[in-house]
Amino acid sequence: RGQADAARLLSVAMIHQDRRKEADRLLKDELAIFQTSANSGSKSAEARLLLALADVNSDRRGQKKREEALRFVGQARTLSLDEADVGLQASSLAVMAKIFIKYKGDPKACNKEALRLGTQALQLYEQ
């Protein structure tokens, strides 16, 4: 889990330096290594890497990457549900809400979905 958290924190720093493409590559490489190593048993760590990938691709990467981000965050949420990790579930919902705020589609429907997801995230954080 420590390696996944370190990669996630590095990706956050890269986002702030507008190095999203590099962060995407770093996280995908880490995820591939993680999934083929002895660490592959930790669903929580895998979910954290997927969530970081979703965050990296949620903004300033175009609609295609935003759709990819939705797939990543969906996988992260599924893993967090499997692990019963409420904090990670809430984080997944928060990232989903962020993606829908930026999503190209019916603005009213996207904003409504972002509000619904954000509200669910808040309720989980409050538990």
C-alpha positions as CSV (number, residue, x, y, z in Angstrom):
1,R,0.0,0.0,0.0
2,G,2.9,2.4,0.7
3,Q,4.1,2.2,-2.8
4,A,0.7,2.9,-4.2
5,D,0.3,5.9,-1.8
6,A,3.7,7.2,-2.8
7,A,2.9,7.0,-6.5
8,R,-0.5,8.7,-5.9
9,L,1.2,11.6,-4.0
10,L,3.8,11.9,-6.8
11,S,1.0,12.1,-9.3
12,V,-0.7,14.9,-7.3
13,A,2.6,16.9,-7.5
14,M,2.8,16.3,-11.2
15,I,-0.8,17.5,-11.7
16,H,0.2,20.8,-10.0
17,Q,3.1,21.1,-12.4
18,D,0.7,20.4,-15.4
19,R,2.5,17.2,-16.1
20,R,-0.6,15.0,-16.4
21,K,0.6,13.0,-19.3
22,E,3.7,12.0,-17.4
23,A,1.6,11.2,-14.3
24,D,-0.7,9.0,-16.3
25,R,2.3,7.0,-17.6
26,L,3.8,6.7,-14.2
27,L,0.6,5.4,-12.6
28,K,-0.1,3.0,-15.5
29,D,3.4,1.6,-15.2
30,E,3.1,1.3,-11.4
31,L,-0.3,-0.4,-11.8
32,A,1.1,-2.9,-14.3
33,I,4.0,-3.7,-12.0
34,F,1.7,-3.9,-9.0
35,Q,-0.7,-6.2,-10.7
36,T,2.0,-8.7,-11.8
37,S,4.0,-8.7,-8.5
38,A,3.6,-10.2,-5.1
39,N,1.7,-7.1,-4.0
40,S,-1.2,-7.9,-6.3
41,G,-3.2,-9.2,-3.4
42,S,-4.0,-5.7,-2.0
43,K,-7.2,-4.5,-3.6
44,S,-7.0,-1.4,-1.6
45,A,-3.7,-0.4,-3.0
46,E,-4.8,-1.2,-6.5
47,A,-7.9,0.9,-6.0
48,R,-5.7,3.8,-4.8
49,L,-3.7,3.6,-8.1
50,L,-6.9,3.5,-10.2
51,L,-8.3,6.4,-8.3
52,A,-5.1,8.4,-8.9
53,L,-5.3,7.6,-12.6
54,A,-8.9,8.8,-12.7
55,D,-7.9,12.0,-11.0
56,V,-5.0,12.6,-13.4
57,N,-7.3,12.1,-16.4
58,S,-10.3,14.0,-15.1
59,D,-9.3,17.4,-16.3
60,R,-7.2,19.0,-19.1
61,R,-6.8,15.8,-21.0
62,G,-9.9,15.9,-23.3
63,Q,-13.2,14.0,-23.3
64,K,-11.7,10.6,-24.3
65,K,-9.4,10.7,-21.3
66,R,-12.3,11.8,-19.1
67,E,-14.2,8.7,-20.2
68,E,-11.2,6.6,-19.4
69,A,-11.1,8.3,-16.0
70,L,-14.7,7.2,-15.4
71,R,-13.7,3.6,-16.1
72,F,-10.8,3.8,-13.7
73,V,-12.8,5.4,-10.9
74,G,-15.6,2.8,-11.5
75,Q,-13.0,0.0,-11.0
76,A,-11.6,1.7,-8.0
77,R,-15.1,2.0,-6.5
78,T,-15.8,-1.7,-7.1
79,L,-12.6,-2.7,-5.3
80,S,-13.3,-0.3,-2.4
81,L,-16.7,-1.9,-2.0
82,D,-15.1,-5.4,-2.1
83,E,-12.7,-4.2,0.7
84,A,-15.5,-2.4,2.6
85,D,-13.2,0.7,2.6
86,V,-15.6,3.5,3.3
87,G,-13.0,6.3,2.9
88,L,-11.9,5.0,-0.5
89,Q,-15.6,4.6,-1.5
90,A,-16.2,8.3,-0.6
91,S,-13.0,9.3,-2.4
92,S,-14.2,7.4,-5.5
93,L,-17.6,9.2,-5.4
94,A,-15.9,12.6,-5.0
95,V,-13.6,11.9,-8.1
96,M,-16.7,10.8,-10.1
97,A,-18.4,14.0,-9.1
98,K,-15.4,16.0,-10.3
99,I,-15.4,14.2,-13.6
100,F,-19.1,14.9,-14.2
101,I,-18.6,18.6,-13.5
102,K,-16.2,18.6,-16.5
103,Y,-18.0,16.0,-18.6
104,K,-19.1,17.1,-22.1
105,G,-22.7,16.2,-22.4
106,D,-26.0,17.6,-21.2
107,P,-24.8,20.2,-18.7
108,K,-27.9,20.0,-16.6
109,A,-27.8,16.2,-16.4
110,C,-24.1,16.2,-15.7
111,N,-24.4,18.8,-12.9
112,K,-27.3,16.8,-11.4
113,E,-25.2,13.6,-11.4
114,A,-22.2,15.5,-9.9
115,L,-24.4,16.8,-7.1
116,R,-25.8,13.4,-6.4
117,L,-22.4,11.7,-6.3
118,G,-20.9,14.6,-4.2
119,T,-23.8,14.2,-1.7
120,Q,-23.2,10.5,-1.4
121,A,-19.5,11.1,-0.9
122,L,-20.2,13.6,1.9
123,Q,-22.6,11.2,3.6
124,L,-19.9,8.5,3.5
125,Y,-17.2,10.9,4.9
126,E,-19.5,11.8,7.7
127,Q,-19.9,8.1,8.9
